[in-house]
Amino acid sequence: MIARLGAEDFENLPGNALAQRRAAGPVALEVIEVVRRPPTLRPAAPFALVLRENGARLWEPQGTFVYDHPAHGELELFTVPIGPDAQGMRYEINFN
């Protein structure tokens, strides 16, 4: 399933957000950038997502998290914190 996902699956999400499941309940992470990479042998071209947890002062460590995608359902994605910006904590997910 993940190998078939493309950048277009994340560019027009409802509310421009992806829900990440956490012990305290789901958290909406805003999709702030979809970075397209040059094509490879992968069925879909590689890309990266940059997400933001608006208002976050603390962050989750890198690791695999479950996300709920409105069209593709449950996705387990390795997520890396990449630092805060003025609005909150940013995370990156790479699809190679």
C-alpha positions in Angstrom: 0.0 0.0 0.0 2.6 2.6 1.0 4.7 1.9 -2.1 1.7 3.1 -4.2 1.2 6.3 -2.4 2.1 9.5 -4.2 2.5 13.1 -3.4 -1.0 13.8 -4.8 -2.5 11.6 -2.0 -1.4 14.3 0.5 -1.6 17.6 -1.4 -5.4 18.1 -1.1 -6.3 16.5 2.2 -9.5 17.8 3.8 -8.6 20.6 6.2 -5.0 20.2 4.9 -4.3 17.9 7.8 -3.4 14.3 8.6 -4.6 12.8 11.9 -1.8 11.1 13.9 -2.9 8.6 16.6 -1.5 9.1 20.1 -2.2 7.6 23.5 -4.1 10.8 24.5 -6.2 10.8 21.3 -5.7 11.8 17.7 -3.8 15.0 16.8 -4.2 16.9 13.5 -0.9 17.6 11.9 -1.0 20.3 9.2 0.5 19.4 5.9 2.8 22.4 5.3 4.8 21.1 2.4 4.9 18.2 -0.1 8.4 17.9 -1.6 8.5 16.0 -4.8 11.8 14.1 -5.6 13.1 12.9 -8.9 11.6 9.6 -10.2 13.1 6.2 -9.3 12.1 2.6 -9.9 9.5 3.0 -7.1 5.9 2.6 -8.4 5.2 6.2 -7.4 7.8 9.0 -7.5 9.6 9.6 -4.1 8.4 12.6 -2.0 8.5 13.9 1.5 5.8 15.4 3.7 6.5 18.2 6.1 3.9 18.4 8.8 3.3 20.8 11.7 1.7 20.4 15.1 0.4 23.9 15.5 1.0 25.4 19.0 3.1 22.4 20.1 5.8 23.2 22.7 6.8 19.6 23.2 7.3 17.0 20.4 7.1 13.3 19.8 10.4 11.4 19.3 11.2 9.9 15.9 9.5 6.6 15.3 6.6 4.9 13.5 3.2 6.4 14.1 -0.2 5.5 12.9 -2.0 8.1 10.7 -5.6 8.1 9.5 -5.8 9.0 5.8 -9.3 9.8 4.6 -8.9 7.8 1.4 -6.3 5.2 2.3 -7.2 4.5 5.9 -4.6 3.5 8.5 -1.0 4.2 7.5 2.1 3.3 9.6 4.7 5.9 8.8 8.2 6.6 10.2 8.2 10.2 11.4 11.1 12.4 12.3 10.9 15.7 14.3 12.8 18.4 12.3 12.4 21.3 14.7 10.0 24.1 15.5 9.0 27.1 13.5 7.0 30.1 14.7 3.7 28.2 14.7 4.7 24.8 16.2 6.7 21.6 15.9 7.5 20.3 12.4 7.9 16.6 11.4 9.1 15.0 8.2 8.0 11.7 6.6 9.9 10.4 3.5 8.5 8.1 0.9 11.4 6.6 -1.1 
